[in-house]
Amino acid sequence: MDRSATLNLSHRGLIGTNGPPTNAQIEYGTIFTRSFFLVAFVVFFYDYLLTLPAEVQLIWRRRKRASAYWFLTNRYLALIANVFMVVFEIMPTTTVCTTYIGVMKAFLLMQSTVIFSILSLRVYAMFNLYRPVLFLLALAGTVVLGCAIWIMMTNNSPTLAGAAPPSSVGSGSGGALPTLTPACALEIYPQDVIRFAGVWEAQLGLNLLIFALTVYRGILYTGSDEYRLGLWRCLVRDGAPFFGIITMFSAANIVMYYLGDPMTSESLNWLSAMLTTVLLTRLILSLHASSARGILHTTPRHRPPPAQETKHKSQL
């Protein structure tokens, strides 16, 4: 394999490199990462405008309950973080770059904690406030949170990618590339991929636990005589499709760690977080549309089936 072919494979993350990224990798990695950041930014604000009327009607004009405060925390934490990220993105200097990476890591940590807390409370309510379920989820979440904090505290120092002079751009690629646009980057090399991806794999495990408990609750519900709903209707009502899509976002993020090069390994982090936030926003609004308690809405435990209700009324 000649050198140009090797570089071409390296750009796509098909082979690893233990050395610093080439100028071509920096250029393509910057475009790749910024493109996904832009997609996440547009999707979030577009959905924000679409759901704002429902937010005013279901959240602001009603009595505030715990579910409403969780909704506002999830939604406006993401809004503030997006504004800060855009400001940092348009003025990348060495000092701002360090702040940029720090804000991004802090937001991802806080947002993941908020998202898991909301999903855990929803599952807790689905099991009619059965405390062992809440204890299991809290224990699993605490372990993953501790590991995530440790990984972030021992993270690589951010670098200002694209700071190479124009004369050095395109070396080894058979032609000059456009002048690099400075951008913050956290280079992750193959020997560190397992450690960094491990945090997201643990989070994927939490999402799968949430999804499994939701499916299990749906099976129990359809097996009882409470409402005689089909399994799919029970799963939709409990939010299983939302949990399943969130799990797929986490899986795609993990795949990028293993297939991306040092400049693109974390390119899906922000997109995954924003899409999860958008889905969770819509889930909570949907729950508030049917109950003022929102994510803490429980199902009756001992409601008789319709046939028994009719028979009982006829006897009266």
Secondary structure, 3 states (H helix, E strand, C coil): CCHHHHHHHHHCCCCCCCCCCCHHHHHHHHHHHHHHHHHHHHHHHHHHHHHHHHHHHHHHCCCCCHHHHHHHHHHHHHHHHHHHHHHHHCCCCHHHHHHHHHHHHHHHHHHHHHHHHHHHHHHHHHCCCCHHHHHHHHHHHHHHHHHHHHHHHCCCCCEEECCCCHHHCCCCCCCCCCCCCCEEECCCCHHHHHHHHHHHHHHHHHHHHHHHHHHHHHHHHHHCCCCCCCHHHHHHHHCHHHHHHHHHHHHHHHHHHHHCCCCCCCCCHHHHHHHHHHHHHHHHHHHHHHCCCHHHCCCCCCCCCHHHHHHHHHHC
